């Protein structure tokens, strides 16, 4: 069966999508009503920069129980939960240290991208909350029916029928059984839901809930719903943590905004030079490769800034920027391999259509193999240097314990940017490029082998 040819206008459609993604990813979409900023799509200005670039805050936490009741295991558990809460809020450039002798946990994390509204004291207070979720009989906290430790997963959801934002809960096997029994015994009565000493909601039980699912409603904002879901997923601290305000201090950046601007300008200049070299060397294929690289960069910025609905700004560090640069290099490599294969096919005497089809077919295996290798490496880096309770971290923890903890957030940022950059290279640099080249080659004005690396018209 003869393969269906790509339409002539597919190139312009794909190009328009890439251009729209890149422009909106960098600029975002927002407006101001007085001093209030309404954000519809986040842009590069919403990226949360790491401590090494923008600076941050350092806080010292102390358990609110007697010293003789504090164990090293409890301190380690508290450290793990704080790290999980930070990662849950996409704060990956953090430093968390435990001083068992002084019974202190020292936490450093970067400023938010929105400097005007950011309250570091409030953010620090959130990290120290015990976050004990419980389901109680009636509207008092005296009789606990189900503990929050049995919640397997919590996620922020939106549904107008539920009154807007709410938190959907999924219990584990034990929790499902306990919650079913609790609802069975309280049909027609109230089961209140508490976080620490604050009642979140008090719904009336209409029937037995045996599927292990529950919801928390309460007219939450999107931010409040996500924050509560993150706290539930992170788990409860073994004790409350208080902050010594006298020891809370500002952490100065090691790079600074001026150096960051120089880096951005240098990166932009390098990008332009690379595109020009590809266009000079590979002609029309170089033009398409440049468009694909632009889409790859736009996609990475979108993943970092919180551009996509339901996502938050990711913490970008200097190693994270290195991951962006490396993934762009991988994107260039993918386009160069494809262009060289197409040139080789022309040297064999093939037509434009035949050279393009064979060139991409012969290059696909090498490109995907290289990219999948980088994806695996990125996942290992994220698992090795991420929060302590994810699966990969648990598997790799014996090896990672040989390294210092101060590099955790930075390496995680490097792995993340390298991962999303490689994924967008596969989407844009491989498949979208192929569509664009096949499409534009259908236009009469571009039916010249010389534009693709050939030497004579066919």
C-alpha positions as CSV (number, residue, x, y, z in Angstrom):
1,X,0.0,0.0,0.0
2,X,1.3,3.4,-0.9
3,X,1.9,5.7,2.0
4,X,-0.4,8.8,2.2
5,X,1.4,12.0,1.4
6,X,1.7,14.8,3.9
7,X,-0.5,17.8,3.0
8,X,1.1,20.9,1.6
9,X,-0.2,23.1,4.4
10,X,0.8,20.9,7.3
11,X,4.1,22.9,7.5
12,X,2.4,26.2,8.1
13,X,0.0,24.6,10.7
14,X,2.9,23.0,12.7
15,X,4.9,26.2,12.4
16,X,2.0,28.3,13.7
17,X,1.6,25.9,16.7
18,X,5.3,26.0,17.5
19,X,5.4,29.8,17.2
20,X,2.3,30.3,19.4
21,X,3.7,27.9,22.0
22,X,7.0,29.6,22.1
23,X,5.7,33.2,22.2
24,X,3.1,32.4,24.9
25,X,5.6,30.3,26.9
26,X,8.1,33.2,27.0
27,X,5.7,36.1,27.4
28,X,2.7,34.4,29.1
29,X,-0.8,35.8,29.0
30,X,-2.0,38.1,31.7
31,X,-3.7,41.4,32.3
32,X,-4.0,43.9,35.2
33,X,-7.0,45.2,36.9
34,X,-5.6,48.0,38.9
35,X,-2.8,46.5,40.9
36,X,-4.2,42.9,40.6
37,X,-2.5,40.7,38.0
38,X,-4.7,38.0,36.4
39,X,-2.6,35.2,35.0
40,X,-4.1,33.0,32.3
41,X,-0.9,31.4,31.1
42,X,2.4,31.7,33.0
43,X,5.5,32.9,31.2
44,X,9.2,33.1,31.7
45,X,8.8,35.8,34.3
46,X,6.9,33.3,36.5
47,X,9.9,30.9,36.7
48,X,11.1,30.3,40.3
49,X,14.9,30.8,40.3
50,X,17.1,28.8,42.6
51,X,19.0,30.1,45.6
52,X,22.2,30.2,43.5
53,X,20.6,32.7,41.1
54,X,18.2,34.8,43.2
55,X,18.8,33.9,46.8
56,X,16.3,32.7,49.4
57,X,15.6,32.2,53.1
58,X,17.1,30.1,55.8
59,X,15.0,28.9,58.8
60,X,15.8,26.8,61.9
61,X,13.1,24.4,63.1
62,X,12.9,23.0,66.6
63,X,10.5,20.2,67.7
64,X,7.8,21.4,70.1
65,X,8.1,18.4,72.5
66,X,10.6,17.7,75.2
67,X,14.1,16.8,74.1
68,X,14.1,13.4,75.9
69,X,11.2,12.3,73.7
70,X,12.9,13.1,70.4
71,X,14.6,10.3,68.6
72,X,17.0,10.4,65.6
73,X,14.4,8.4,63.7
74,X,11.8,11.1,64.3
75,X,14.2,13.8,63.2
76,X,15.0,11.9,60.0
77,X,11.3,11.4,59.3
78,X,10.6,15.1,59.8
79,X,13.4,15.9,57.4
80,X,12.0,13.6,54.8
81,X,8.5,15.1,55.1
82,X,9.8,18.7,54.8
83,X,11.7,17.7,51.7
84,X,8.5,16.1,50.2
85,X,6.5,19.2,51.0
86,X,9.1,21.4,49.2
87,X,9.1,19.1,46.2
88,X,5.3,19.0,46.2
89,X,5.4,22.8,45.8
90,X,8.0,22.5,43.0
91,X,10.7,23.9,45.2
92,X,13.5,21.6,44.2
93,X,16.6,23.8,45.0
94,X,16.4,23.2,48.7
95,X,18.9,22.3,51.4
96,X,17.7,20.5,54.5
97,X,20.1,19.6,57.4
98,X,19.5,17.8,60.6
99,X,21.5,18.6,63.8
100,X,20.5,15.7,66.1
101,X,22.6,17.0,69.1
102,X,20.8,20.4,69.1
103,X,17.5,18.9,67.9
104,X,17.3,21.3,65.0
105,X,16.3,21.1,61.3
106,X,17.9,23.8,59.1
107,X,16.0,24.5,55.9
108,X,17.0,26.8,53.0
109,X,14.9,27.4,49.9
110,X,14.6,30.1,47.2
111,X,12.3,33.1,46.9
112,X,9.1,32.8,44.9
113,X,9.1,34.3,41.4
114,X,6.4,36.8,42.6
115,X,8.6,38.9,44.9
116,X,5.9,41.5,45.7
117,X,3.4,39.1,47.3
118,X,5.8,36.5,48.7
119,X,5.8,36.1,52.4
120,X,8.8,33.9,53.5
121,X,7.6,33.7,57.1
122,X,4.2,32.3,56.0
123,X,6.0,29.7,53.7
124,X,8.3,28.7,56.6
125,X,5.3,28.3,58.9
126,X,3.6,25.9,56.4
127,X,6.6,23.6,56.4
128,X,6.4,23.3,60.2
129,X,2.8,22.3,60.4
130,X,2.2,18.8,61.8
131,X,-0.5,18.3,59.1
132,X,-2.4,15.4,60.9
133,X,-5.5,14.5,58.9
134,X,-8.3,12.8,60.7
135,X,-11.9,11.8,60.2
136,X,-13.9,12.2,63.4
137,X,-17.4,11.3,64.7
138,X,-19.7,14.3,64.8
139,X,-18.3,17.9,64.8
140,X,-15.8,17.4,67.6
141,X,-12.3,15.9,67.4
142,X,-12.8,13.7,70.4
143,X,-13.5,10.4,68.5
144,X,-11.2,9.7,65.6
145,X,-12.7,7.1,63.2
146,X,-10.0,7.0,60.5
147,X,-6.5,8.4,60.6
148,X,-5.0,10.3,57.6
149,X,-2.0,7.9,57.4
150,X,-4.3,5.5,55.5
151,X,-4.8,8.0,52.7
152,X,-2.9,6.7,49.7
153,X,-3.2,9.7,47.5
154,X,-4.7,13.2,47.6
155,X,-5.3,15.4,44.6
156,X,-6.8,18.9,44.0
157,X,-9.7,18.8,41.6
158,X,-12.2,21.3,40.2
159,X,-15.9,20.6,39.7
160,X,-18.6,23.3,39.8
161,X,-21.1,20.7,41.2
162,X,-18.8,20.3,44.2
163,X,-18.7,24.1,44.7
164,X,-15.4,24.7,42.9
165,X,-12.0,23.3,44.1
166,X,-11.9,20.3,46.4
167,X,-9.5,17.5,47.4
168,X,-10.1,14.0,46.2
169,X,-8.8,11.3,48.6
170,X,-8.0,7.7,47.9
171,X,-7.5,5.3,50.8
172,X,-5.2,2.3,50.9
173,X,-6.6,-1.2,51.5
174,X,-6.7,-0.8,55.3
175,X,-8.1,2.7,55.1
176,X,-10.8,1.6,52.6
177,X,-12.0,-1.0,55.1
178,X,-11.9,1.4,58.1
179,X,-13.7,4.2,56.2
180,X,-16.4,1.8,55.0
181,X,-17.0,0.7,58.5
182,X,-17.0,4.3,59.8
183,X,-19.6,5.4,57.2
184,X,-21.7,2.2,57.9
185,X,-21.9,3.1,61.6
186,X,-22.7,6.8,60.9
187,X,-25.2,6.8,58.1
188,X,-27.4,9.8,58.6
189,X,-24.8,11.4,61.0
190,X,-21.9,13.7,60.5
191,X,-18.2,12.8,60.0
192,X,-16.0,15.8,60.3
193,X,-12.6,16.1,58.6
194,X,-9.8,17.8,60.5
195,X,-6.3,19.0,59.6
196,X,-4.5,19.4,62.9
197,X,-6.9,21.3,65.1
198,X,-8.8,23.0,62.2
199,X,-12.1,21.4,60.9
200,X,-12.1,21.5,57.1
201,X,-15.6,20.2,56.5
202,X,-18.4,18.2,58.2
203,X,-20.5,16.4,55.7
204,X,-23.4,14.2,56.5
205,X,-23.1,10.5,55.6
206,X,-25.9,9.5,53.2
207,X,-24.7,6.0,52.5
208,X,-21.9,3.5,53.1
209,X,-18.7,4.4,51.1
210,X,-16.9,1.2,50.3
211,X,-14.8,2.2,47.3
212,X,-12.1,3.9,49.4
213,X,-12.7,7.4,48.0
214,X,-13.7,10.6,49.8
215,X,-13.7,14.3,49.1
216,X,-12.9,17.4,51.2
217,X,-14.9,20.5,50.2
218,X,-14.7,23.9,51.7
219,X,-14.7,26.6,49.0
220,X,-10.9,26.3,48.5
221,X,-9.0,28.4,46.0
222,X,-6.8,26.5,43.6
223,X,-3.7,27.4,45.6
224,X,-5.3,26.3,48.9
225,X,-6.5,23.0,47.4
226,X,-3.1,22.1,45.9
227,X,-1.4,23.1,49.2
228,X,-3.6,20.9,51.3
229,X,-3.3,18.0,48.8
230,X,0.5,18.3,49.0
231,X,0.5,18.3,52.8
232,X,-1.7,15.2,52.9
233,X,0.5,13.4,50.4
234,X,3.7,14.4,52.3
235,X,2.3,12.9,55.5
236,X,2.2,14.3,59.0
237,X,5.2,15.3,61.0
238,X,6.0,13.2,64.1
239,X,5.8,16.4,66.1
240,X,5.1,20.1,65.5
241,X,8.0,22.4,64.6
242,X,8.5,25.9,65.8
243,X,10.7,28.5,64.1
244,X,13.3,30.6,65.8
245,X,12.6,34.0,64.3
246,X,15.9,35.3,65.5
247,X,17.8,32.7,63.4
248,X,15.7,33.3,60.2
249,X,17.9,35.0,57.7
250,X,18.2,35.9,54.0
251,X,20.5,33.7,51.8
252,X,22.5,35.7,49.2
253,X,22.7,34.4,45.7
254,X,26.0,33.1,44.4
255,X,25.3,34.3,40.8
256,X,23.0,37.3,40.9
257,X,20.5,38.9,38.5
258,X,23.2,40.7,36.4
259,X,25.1,37.5,35.7
260,X,21.8,35.8,34.9
261,X,21.1,38.4,32.3
262,X,24.5,38.0,30.8
263,X,23.9,34.2,30.6
264,X,20.5,34.7,28.9
265,X,22.0,37.1,26.3
266,X,24.9,34.7,25.6
267,X,22.4,31.8,25.3
268,X,20.3,33.8,22.8
269,X,23.3,34.7,20.7
270,X,24.5,31.1,20.7
271,X,21.1,29.9,19.6
272,X,21.1,32.3,16.7
273,X,24.6,31.3,15.6
274,X,23.7,27.6,15.8
275,X,20.6,28.2,13.6
276,X,22.6,30.2,11.1
277,X,25.2,27.5,10.8
278,X,22.5,24.8,10.3
279,X,20.8,26.9,7.6
280,X,24.1,27.5,5.8
281,X,25.1,23.9,6.0
282,X,21.7,22.2,5.4
283,X,19.7,24.9,3.7
284,X,15.9,24.2,3.9
285,X,16.5,21.4,6.3
286,X,18.4,23.8,8.5
287,X,15.4,26.2,8.5
288,X,13.1,23.4,9.6
289,X,15.6,22.3,12.3
290,X,15.8,25.9,13.6
291,X,12.0,26.0,13.9
292,X,12.1,22.7,15.7
293,X,14.7,24.0,18.2
294,X,12.6,27.0,18.8
295,X,9.7,24.8,19.7
296,X,11.9,22.7,21.9
297,X,13.1,25.7,23.9
298,X,9.5,27.0,24.1
299,X,8.3,23.6,25.4
300,X,11.0,23.6,28.1
301,X,10.2,27.1,29.3
302,X,6.5,26.1,29.4
303,X,7.3,23.1,31.6
304,X,9.5,25.2,33.9
305,X,7.2,28.2,34.3
306,X,4.0,26.4,35.2
307,X,2.5,27.3,31.8
308,X,0.3,24.2,31.6
309,X,-2.9,24.2,33.6
310,X,-2.6,22.5,37.0
311,X,1.2,22.9,37.2
312,X,3.4,25.2,39.3
313,X,6.6,27.0,38.5
314,X,9.6,24.7,38.8
315,X,12.7,25.9,40.6
316,X,15.4,26.6,38.0
317,X,19.0,26.5,39.2
318,X,22.4,26.9,37.4
319,X,22.6,23.1,36.9
320,X,19.1,23.3,35.6
321,X,20.1,25.8,33.0
322,X,23.0,23.5,32.1
323,X,20.3,20.8,31.5
324,X,18.5,23.1,29.1
325,X,21.7,23.8,27.1
326,X,22.6,20.1,27.0
327,X,19.1,19.1,25.7
328,X,19.3,21.8,23.0
329,X,22.6,20.2,22.0
330,X,20.8,16.8,21.8
331,X,18.2,18.5,19.6
332,X,20.8,19.9,17.3
333,X,22.3,16.4,17.0
334,X,19.0,14.8,16.1
335,X,18.4,17.3,13.3
336,X,22.0,17.0,12.0
337,X,21.7,13.1,11.9
338,X,18.5,13.4,9.9
339,X,19.8,16.0,7.5
340,X,23.0,14.0,6.9
341,X,21.0,10.8,6.2
342,X,18.9,12.8,3.6
343,X,22.0,14.1,1.9
344,X,23.4,10.5,1.7
345,X,20.2,9.4,0.0
346,X,20.5,12.2,-2.6
347,X,24.0,11.0,-3.3
348,X,22.5,7.6,-4.1
349,X,20.4,9.2,-6.9
350,X,17.0,9.2,-5.1
351,X,14.3,11.8,-5.7
352,X,13.3,14.4,-3.2
353,X,10.4,12.4,-1.8
354,X,12.5,9.2,-1.7
355,X,15.5,10.9,-0.1
356,X,13.4,12.5,2.6
357,X,11.5,9.3,3.4
358,X,14.6,7.1,3.5
359,X,16.7,9.7,5.3
360,X,14.2,10.0,8.2
361,X,13.6,6.3,8.3
362,X,17.3,5.5,8.5
363,X,18.0,8.1,11.2
364,X,15.1,7.4,13.4
365,X,16.6,4.4,15.2
366,X,19.9,6.2,16.1
367,X,18.0,9.3,17.3
368,X,15.5,7.5,19.5
369,X,18.2,5.3,21.0
370,X,20.3,8.3,22.0
371,X,17.3,10.2,23.4
372,X,15.9,7.2,25.3
373,X,19.4,6.8,26.9
374,X,19.2,10.4,28.1
375,X,15.7,10.0,29.4
376,X,16.8,7.0,31.5
377,X,19.7,9.0,32.9
378,X,17.4,11.9,33.7
379,X,15.0,9.7,35.5
380,X,17.8,8.2,37.6
381,X,19.1,11.7,38.5
382,X,15.6,12.8,39.5
383,X,15.1,9.6,41.5
384,X,18.5,9.8,43.1
385,X,18.4,13.4,44.2
386,X,14.7,13.9,44.7
387,X,12.5,13.7,47.8
388,X,13.2,10.7,49.9
389,X,9.8,9.0,49.6
390,X,9.6,8.4,45.8
391,X,10.2,5.0,44.4
392,X,13.5,5.6,42.5
393,X,15.0,7.4,45.5
394,X,14.1,4.4,47.8
395,X,15.8,2.0,45.3
396,X,18.9,4.2,44.9
397,X,19.3,5.5,48.4
398,X,22.1,3.1,49.4
399,X,24.3,4.5,46.6
400,X,23.2,8.1,47.0
401,X,24.0,8.2,50.7
402,X,27.7,8.3,49.7
403,X,27.1,11.9,48.4
404,X,26.5,15.1,50.3
405,X,23.0,16.4,50.7
406,X,23.8,20.0,49.5
407,X,23.7,19.0,45.9
408,X,20.2,17.4,46.0
409,X,18.0,20.2,44.7
410,X,20.5,21.3,42.0
411,X,21.0,17.9,40.5
412,X,17.2,17.3,40.6
413,X,16.8,20.5,38.6
414,X,19.4,19.4,36.1
415,X,17.6,16.0,35.6
416,X,14.2,17.6,35.2
417,X,15.3,20.2,32.5
418,X,17.3,17.5,30.7
419,X,14.2,15.2,30.8
420,X,11.7,17.7,29.5
421,X,14.1,19.0,26.9
422,X,14.7,15.5,25.5
423,X,11.0,14.7,25.5
424,X,10.3,17.9,23.5
425,X,13.2,17.0,21.2
426,X,11.4,13.7,20.4
427,X,8.1,15.5,19.8
428,X,9.3,18.6,18.0
429,X,12.8,17.8,16.8
430,X,11.9,14.4,15.4
431,X,8.3,14.0,14.5
432,X,7.3,17.6,13.9
433,X,10.4,18.2,11.8
434,X,9.6,15.2,9.7
435,X,6.0,16.5,9.1
436,X,7.3,20.0,8.2
437,X,9.9,18.7,5.8
438,X,7.6,16.3,4.0
439,X,4.9,19.0,3.8
440,X,7.1,21.9,2.5
441,X,8.7,19.6,-0.1
442,X,5.2,19.2,-1.7
443,X,5.2,22.9,-2.6
444,X,6.4,23.6,-6.1
445,X,8.7,26.4,-5.2
446,X,10.6,24.0,-2.9
447,X,10.9,21.1,-5.3
448,X,14.6,21.6,-5.8
449,X,17.0,18.9,-4.6
450,X,19.7,21.6,-3.9
451,X,17.5,22.9,-1.1
452,X,17.8,19.6,0.7
453,X,21.4,18.7,0.1
454,X,21.1,17.3,-3.5
455,X,23.2,18.6,-6.4
456,X,20.8,18.6,-9.3
457,X,17.1,19.1,-10.0
458,X,14.9,16.0,-10.4
